[in-house]
Amino acid sequence: MLNKFFYRTFKEHFSLSETTAIYLNLVANLVVLSLLGYILFKAFRYFGRKAIRKMANKTSTTFDDLLIKNRTFLNLTRIIIFILIYNLLKEILVDFPNLFTYAERITTIGIIFAIIWFIRSILLTVKDFLRTTEAFKDKPLESYVQIFMIVLWLIAAISSFSVLTGKPLIRFLTALGAFSAVLLLVFKDTILGFVSSIQVAVNDTVRIGDWITMEKYGADGDVVEINLTSVIIRNFDNTISSIPTYYLTSDSFKNWRTMNSSGGRRIKRAILIKINSIHFLTDEDIERFKKIELISDYITKSSEEVKAYNEKHNIDKSVLLNGRNLTNFGTFRIYLDKYIENHPKINQDMLLMSRQLEPTPNGIPLEIYAFSREKVWQDYERVMANIFDHILASVKYFDLEVFQNPSSIDVNNLKEIQKSE
């Protein structure tokens, strides 16, 4: 037998004492066991990986490739080696019953943790495989893997303590029940994150790849990961924001996903028009505005209707205020409506209009409400900028003025005018 081979050698050939031969036999057996375990580990790992790679090359699925990536066979090899060591311990430590008891316990713990690592590699493989499918590619799979692993590690820790102390497992489970309040406090964020990740997945409020905005936490970018404890967001300035997962259910945030999947991105911006620049149109103004192609038909038709109404009711037009009149502000709004309706980058199937908002001390806001066909941020900003460039440049053709706080140049010009007067 292997356990007595070195003992007989040391006893018979070297004439060593009984005690010395026993201890040297133990050391030699442990060295042989270590070398045997290392050689078997390398052999199983090499031939197993080679066999799996050969099989993976013949199959069309990526699942077996992911098994290799997550070192599944490596972890399986560890289990096999630990089991072999466990079975050989009794032979090797036959002369040391007390040492055998502790070695057996430590090896059992090694088997437990090797099994946990093997299960982890299987879970990671399943997660990575599901991530390649259309149905699960944007789901928070990391959260489920993490909560499952937490449960497994907890079971492994309890089992290890039970094996190490030699106490029945039921005692540790009883103590764990009494300790549950403390555990709930320690794992509060984990539990909240797990519940929140389930709510997020079921309600489909956030997916990986969604653009979300949480102004409270300075987050504005794409979701790159949703795990058990946090949501990782890559902001548009290339910084990373990490937000606790349960904030997605307890706090408000803006998800731009539906905008990306819709027919357009909203444009909602206003300019301020000076109130004292608004006036009724004179006959000269009407004739001048008829030359503007976008509103030529509108001016012709509207001016005829106004003129017919005033004549029918014998309105005294020696005072421009009397009767019905067109205004430069109203005409400008119609012009903007026509301009937006003819803009190639605006989605004509969605709501669009120019509207007058409530007057402010700085003037009357004139707001453009429409939807750009371009939804990518850079292209969208260009479309919106081009529209408002045109609006700001066209205001003066309608004898309107845009409000702007006076600058130092304006103050100096006013002083020069006062001096010249």
Salt bridges, closest charged atoms under 4 A:
GLU18 OE1 - LYS11 NZ 3.37
ASP95 OD2 - LYS4 NZ 3.35
ASP128 OD2 - LYS69 NZ 3.86
ASP128 OD1 - LYS127 NZ 3.62
GLU134 OE2 - LYS137 NZ 3.17
ASP138 OD1 - LYS139 NZ 3.28
ASP138 OD2 - ARG207 NE 3.71
GLU142 OE1 - ARG131 NH2 2.84
ASP204 OD2 - ARG207 NH2 2.56
ASP204 OD2 - ARG257 NH1 3.50
ASP210 OD2 - ARG257 NH2 2.94
ASP251 OD2 - LYS216 NZ 3.51
ASP285 OD1 - ARG288 NH2 2.90
GLU287 OE2 - LYS290 NZ 3.45
GLU367 OE2 - LYS268 NZ 3.37
GLU367 OE1 - ARG355 NE 2.52
GLU374 OE2 - LYS345 NZ 3.13
ASP379 OD1 - ARG382 NH1 3.83
ASP399 OD2 - HIS279 NE2 3.95
ASP399 OD2 - ARG288 NH2 2.77
GLU401 OE1 - LYS274 NZ 3.30
